[in-house]
């Protein structure tokens, strides 16, 4: 009997604690802070600071409407519902395989910006109308309706197949095809979001801005770049990522050994560094700056980038056959051309990595 009473008392206490947690959560949802105020530099946020991504239903009526903002000289579209930035006109080519679609997005300088990637199936589906299964009405895109687009998402239980999304009225939401199949889908490239390892930092979504790097006369204190950690690293305000200021100190090597340098790096007393993805490296590339100059934004604060300008990324060319990886060349071998993405076998080139800190 006593044990039964104690058991009931324990359940009652547990229930009271659970109710207290619910009430506290409800109070936070009313607009109060999610956490007590933190010390200076704290990452704690209130509800007002949270991103709009994935929880709004905004009216759609072209660029300048609550949902859509055209950015990058009208070559891309920010979706204010999700914080993702899409090519305004997809780089559509239905003859390409899944792997070539990924490569084309990586090397696409839409709106003068690199750092694009193939979207996930879930991201593509945010652009479909739930009733007609067509592209959401009132959108500012062109060249989408009637086409199918590869996603970066594998088919369930079959990594040799990928999902693709069809934007045609009353067409099924998604289908799958072998990644080696051509003449099935094209590519519609996206920027920002969690799919490429970059965390959105503002209510306009990640990377929907084109911030100047030479507007102050001080490379370390421009609108785009701020030198941090006693000048040993650089914060890029476009992406929220913190970069090693001088990557040329990293030892070159084959892919595995070179990227391992970043995981063991201690810089300005800080650990937690990692090698960058292809999209992250490409976000630093400025297509308007051509060789023999280094294709970084004019006025950048990075050090010693004059000759050793090719860096491994962590991104394999094809996850199903991961013998090759992407790298980024920031100085083209040919004068008059910008840098770009290159492919090397992981044991076929000796290159350094460029270490970064931030959301992965």
C-alpha positions as CSV (number, residue, x, y, z in Angstrom):
1,X,0.0,0.0,0.0
2,X,2.8,2.4,1.0
3,X,4.6,1.7,-2.2
4,X,1.5,2.4,-4.3
5,X,1.0,5.7,-2.5
6,X,4.6,6.7,-3.2
7,X,4.3,5.7,-6.8
8,X,1.2,7.9,-7.1
9,X,2.9,10.7,-5.4
10,X,5.8,10.4,-7.8
11,X,3.5,10.6,-10.8
12,X,1.8,13.6,-9.3
13,X,5.1,15.4,-8.9
14,X,6.2,14.5,-12.4
15,X,2.9,15.8,-13.8
16,X,3.2,19.1,-11.9
17,X,6.7,19.6,-13.2
18,X,5.5,18.9,-16.8
19,X,2.7,21.4,-16.4
20,X,5.2,24.0,-15.1
21,X,7.4,23.4,-18.2
22,X,4.4,23.9,-20.5
23,X,3.3,27.1,-18.7
24,X,6.9,28.5,-18.9
25,X,7.0,27.6,-22.6
26,X,3.6,29.3,-23.2
27,X,4.9,32.4,-21.4
28,X,8.0,32.5,-23.6
29,X,5.7,32.2,-26.7
30,X,3.9,35.3,-25.7
31,X,7.0,37.3,-26.7
32,X,9.2,37.1,-23.7
33,X,12.8,36.0,-23.9
34,X,13.4,32.3,-24.7
35,X,16.3,32.4,-22.2
36,X,17.4,34.8,-19.5
37,X,19.5,37.6,-20.9
38,X,23.0,36.4,-21.4
39,X,26.4,38.1,-21.1
40,X,27.7,40.4,-23.8
41,X,28.1,38.4,-27.0
42,X,25.6,35.8,-25.9
43,X,23.8,33.9,-28.7
44,X,20.5,33.8,-26.7
45,X,17.5,35.1,-28.7
46,X,14.0,36.3,-28.1
47,X,11.1,35.3,-30.3
48,X,11.4,38.6,-32.1
49,X,14.9,37.6,-33.2
50,X,13.9,34.3,-34.7
51,X,14.0,33.8,-38.4
52,X,10.7,33.8,-40.3
53,X,11.7,30.6,-42.1
54,X,9.1,27.9,-42.5
55,X,6.3,29.3,-40.3
56,X,4.7,32.1,-42.2
57,X,2.0,32.3,-45.0
58,X,2.8,35.5,-46.9
59,X,0.9,36.9,-49.8
60,X,2.5,36.5,-53.2
61,X,2.3,39.1,-55.9
62,X,5.7,39.4,-57.6
63,X,8.8,41.2,-56.5
64,X,8.2,43.6,-53.7
65,X,5.3,41.6,-52.2
66,X,5.4,40.3,-48.6
67,X,6.7,37.0,-49.8
68,X,9.2,37.8,-52.6
69,X,12.1,40.2,-52.8
70,X,14.2,40.4,-56.0
71,X,17.9,40.6,-55.1
72,X,21.3,40.5,-56.8
73,X,20.3,43.0,-59.6
74,X,17.0,41.2,-60.2
75,X,18.8,37.9,-61.0
76,X,17.6,36.1,-57.9
77,X,14.6,36.0,-55.6
78,X,14.5,35.9,-51.8
79,X,11.6,33.9,-50.4
80,X,10.8,35.7,-47.2
81,X,8.8,32.7,-46.0
82,X,11.9,30.4,-45.8
83,X,14.9,32.8,-46.0
84,X,16.2,30.9,-49.1
85,X,17.4,32.7,-52.2
86,X,16.5,31.2,-55.6
87,X,17.7,31.8,-59.1
88,X,15.0,33.9,-60.8
89,X,15.4,31.9,-64.0
90,X,16.6,28.3,-63.3
91,X,19.7,27.1,-65.0
92,X,17.5,24.5,-66.6
93,X,19.0,21.8,-68.8
94,X,16.9,18.6,-68.8
95,X,19.7,16.6,-70.4
96,X,21.9,16.5,-67.4
97,X,22.4,13.8,-64.8
98,X,22.1,14.4,-61.1
99,X,25.9,14.8,-60.6
100,X,26.2,17.2,-63.5
101,X,23.3,19.2,-62.1
102,X,25.1,19.5,-58.8
103,X,28.3,20.6,-60.6
104,X,26.4,23.2,-62.7
105,X,24.9,24.8,-59.6
106,X,28.3,24.9,-57.9
107,X,29.8,26.7,-60.8
108,X,26.9,29.1,-61.6
109,X,27.6,32.8,-61.0
110,X,24.0,33.9,-60.9
111,X,23.6,37.6,-60.1
112,X,27.4,37.8,-59.9
113,X,27.5,35.5,-56.8
114,X,28.7,32.0,-56.4
115,X,27.9,29.7,-53.5
116,X,24.8,28.1,-55.1
117,X,23.8,24.5,-54.6
118,X,21.2,22.0,-55.5
119,X,18.1,22.3,-53.2
120,X,16.7,19.5,-51.2
121,X,13.3,18.0,-52.1
122,X,11.7,19.8,-49.1
123,X,13.0,23.1,-50.2
124,X,11.7,22.7,-53.8
125,X,8.3,21.7,-52.4
126,X,8.0,25.0,-50.5
127,X,7.5,26.6,-53.9
128,X,4.5,24.4,-55.0
129,X,0.9,25.3,-54.6
130,X,-0.7,22.8,-52.3
131,X,-3.9,22.7,-54.3
132,X,-2.8,22.7,-57.9
133,X,0.7,21.3,-57.3
134,X,1.9,23.9,-59.8
135,X,4.3,26.8,-58.9
136,X,2.8,29.0,-56.3
137,X,0.8,31.8,-58.0
138,X,2.0,35.4,-58.0
139,X,5.6,34.3,-58.1
140,X,8.3,36.3,-59.9
141,X,10.1,33.3,-61.4
142,X,10.4,32.4,-65.1
143,X,11.3,29.2,-66.9
144,X,9.9,27.0,-64.1
145,X,6.4,25.8,-65.1
146,X,6.2,22.6,-67.0
147,X,9.7,21.5,-66.0
148,X,11.1,19.0,-63.5
149,X,14.1,19.8,-61.2
150,X,16.6,17.5,-59.5
151,X,16.8,17.7,-55.7
152,X,19.8,16.9,-53.6
153,X,17.7,14.3,-51.7
154,X,18.3,10.6,-52.1
155,X,15.4,8.3,-52.8
156,X,14.3,6.4,-49.7
157,X,16.4,3.3,-49.1
158,X,18.2,3.7,-52.5
159,X,21.1,6.2,-52.6
160,X,21.6,5.4,-56.3
161,X,18.4,7.3,-57.0
162,X,17.4,10.9,-56.3
163,X,14.2,12.8,-56.0
164,X,13.1,15.3,-58.5
165,X,10.1,17.7,-58.4
166,X,7.8,18.4,-61.2
167,X,6.2,21.9,-61.6
168,X,3.3,21.1,-63.7
169,X,-0.4,21.5,-62.8
170,X,-1.8,18.5,-61.0
171,X,1.4,16.6,-61.5
172,X,2.5,14.4,-58.6
173,X,4.7,16.2,-56.1
174,X,7.8,14.2,-56.6
175,X,9.3,11.2,-58.3
176,X,12.6,9.4,-58.3
177,X,15.1,8.5,-61.0
178,X,18.6,6.9,-61.2
179,X,21.2,9.6,-60.6
180,X,22.9,8.5,-63.8
181,X,19.8,9.1,-65.9
182,X,19.7,12.1,-68.2
183,X,16.8,13.8,-70.0
184,X,14.7,13.6,-66.9
185,X,15.2,16.8,-64.9
186,X,17.1,20.1,-64.8
187,X,18.5,22.2,-62.0
188,X,17.2,25.1,-60.1
189,X,19.9,26.4,-57.8
190,X,19.4,27.9,-54.3
191,X,21.5,29.8,-51.8
192,X,21.4,29.9,-48.0
193,X,19.7,27.6,-45.5
194,X,21.0,24.6,-43.7
195,X,21.6,22.5,-46.8
196,X,25.1,24.0,-47.5
197,X,26.2,24.5,-44.0
198,X,25.5,28.2,-43.7
199,X,23.2,29.4,-41.0
200,X,20.9,32.3,-41.8
201,X,21.8,35.3,-39.6
202,X,19.1,37.9,-40.4
203,X,15.4,38.3,-41.2
204,X,16.2,38.7,-44.9
205,X,17.7,35.2,-45.1
206,X,21.3,34.2,-45.5
207,X,23.2,35.5,-48.4
208,X,20.4,37.7,-49.9
209,X,22.7,40.6,-49.6
210,X,25.7,41.9,-51.6
211,X,27.7,43.9,-49.0
212,X,30.6,46.1,-50.0
213,X,34.1,45.2,-48.8
214,X,35.8,48.4,-49.7
215,X,33.5,51.2,-48.4
216,X,35.6,52.2,-45.3
217,X,39.2,52.4,-46.4
218,X,39.9,49.8,-43.7
219,X,39.8,46.2,-44.9
220,X,39.1,44.9,-41.4
221,X,36.2,47.2,-40.8
222,X,34.1,47.3,-44.0
223,X,30.4,46.6,-44.2
224,X,31.1,43.1,-45.3
225,X,34.2,42.1,-43.3
226,X,35.3,42.5,-39.7
227,X,38.6,41.2,-38.4
228,X,38.1,39.3,-35.2
229,X,40.1,37.2,-32.7
230,X,42.9,39.9,-32.5
231,X,43.1,40.1,-36.3
232,X,43.6,36.3,-36.8
233,X,40.3,35.7,-38.4
234,X,37.6,37.5,-40.5
235,X,33.9,37.6,-40.0
236,X,31.9,37.7,-43.2
237,X,28.6,39.5,-42.5
238,X,27.1,38.1,-45.7
239,X,27.2,34.6,-44.4
240,X,27.9,34.8,-40.7
241,X,30.9,32.6,-41.1
242,X,34.3,33.3,-39.5
243,X,37.3,32.5,-41.7
244,X,40.9,32.0,-41.0
245,X,42.5,35.2,-42.2
246,X,45.7,33.6,-43.6
247,X,44.9,30.1,-45.0
248,X,48.3,29.9,-46.7
249,X,49.9,28.7,-43.4
250,X,48.0,25.4,-43.7
251,X,50.0,22.5,-45.0
252,X,49.0,21.2,-48.4
253,X,48.3,17.5,-48.9
254,X,46.0,15.0,-50.3
255,X,42.3,15.5,-49.4
256,X,42.1,13.5,-46.1
257,X,45.2,14.9,-44.6
258,X,44.7,18.5,-45.7
259,X,41.2,18.9,-44.4
260,X,42.3,17.2,-41.1
261,X,44.5,20.3,-40.5
262,X,41.4,22.4,-39.8
263,X,39.9,20.0,-37.2
264,X,43.1,20.2,-35.1
265,X,43.6,24.0,-35.6
266,X,43.9,26.3,-32.7
267,X,43.8,29.9,-33.8
268,X,43.9,32.9,-31.4
269,X,43.2,30.5,-28.6
270,X,40.1,29.2,-30.4
271,X,39.4,25.6,-31.4
272,X,36.3,24.4,-33.2
273,X,37.5,25.1,-36.8
274,X,36.6,22.9,-39.7
275,X,37.3,22.7,-43.5
276,X,34.8,24.6,-45.6
277,X,32.2,23.2,-48.0
278,X,32.2,24.0,-51.7
279,X,29.3,26.4,-51.3
280,X,31.0,28.2,-48.4
281,X,34.3,28.6,-50.4
282,X,32.4,29.8,-53.4
283,X,30.6,32.4,-51.3
284,X,34.0,34.3,-51.1
285,X,34.6,34.2,-54.8
286,X,34.0,37.5,-56.7
287,X,33.4,36.8,-60.4
288,X,34.1,40.5,-61.3
289,X,37.7,40.2,-60.2
290,X,39.8,38.3,-62.8
291,X,43.3,37.0,-63.0
292,X,46.1,38.0,-62.5
293,X,44.3,39.4,-59.5
294,X,42.8,37.0,-56.9
295,X,39.1,36.6,-57.3
296,X,38.1,37.8,-53.8
297,X,35.9,40.9,-53.1
298,X,37.9,44.1,-53.8
299,X,39.1,45.4,-50.4
300,X,39.1,42.0,-48.6
301,X,41.2,41.7,-45.5
302,X,42.6,38.2,-46.1
303,X,46.4,37.8,-46.0
304,X,49.0,36.3,-48.4
305,X,46.5,35.2,-51.0
306,X,48.6,35.9,-54.1
307,X,49.9,32.6,-55.3
308,X,48.7,29.7,-53.1
309,X,45.1,30.2,-54.0
310,X,43.5,26.7,-54.6
311,X,41.8,25.0,-51.6
312,X,40.2,21.7,-50.9
313,X,36.5,21.6,-49.9
314,X,34.8,18.9,-47.9
315,X,32.3,18.3,-50.7
316,X,32.6,15.1,-52.8
317,X,31.7,15.3,-56.5
318,X,29.5,12.3,-56.2
319,X,28.6,10.9,-52.7
320,X,28.0,7.5,-54.3
321,X,31.6,7.4,-55.7
322,X,33.5,9.7,-53.4
323,X,37.0,9.4,-55.0
324,X,36.9,13.1,-56.2
325,X,36.3,16.3,-54.3
326,X,35.6,19.9,-55.3
327,X,38.3,22.6,-54.8
328,X,38.1,26.3,-55.4
329,X,40.7,28.2,-57.3
330,X,40.8,31.9,-56.4
331,X,43.2,32.8,-59.1
332,X,42.6,31.5,-62.6
333,X,45.5,30.0,-64.4
334,X,44.5,32.2,-67.4
335,X,44.7,36.0,-67.3
336,X,41.4,37.7,-67.7
337,X,39.3,34.9,-66.1
338,X,37.9,34.6,-62.6
339,X,38.6,31.7,-60.4
340,X,36.1,28.9,-59.9
341,X,35.4,25.3,-58.8
342,X,37.7,22.6,-59.9
343,X,37.6,18.8,-59.5
344,X,40.5,16.7,-58.3
345,X,40.9,13.1,-57.2
346,X,41.4,13.1,-53.5
347,X,44.8,11.5,-53.9
348,X,45.7,13.3,-57.1
349,X,46.5,16.8,-55.9
350,X,48.3,18.4,-53.0
351,X,46.3,21.4,-51.8
352,X,45.7,23.1,-48.5
353,X,42.3,23.6,-46.9
354,X,40.8,26.9,-45.8
355,X,39.5,26.7,-42.2
356,X,36.2,28.2,-41.1
357,X,34.1,28.5,-38.0
358,X,30.4,28.6,-37.7
359,X,27.2,26.6,-38.4
360,X,27.8,23.3,-40.1
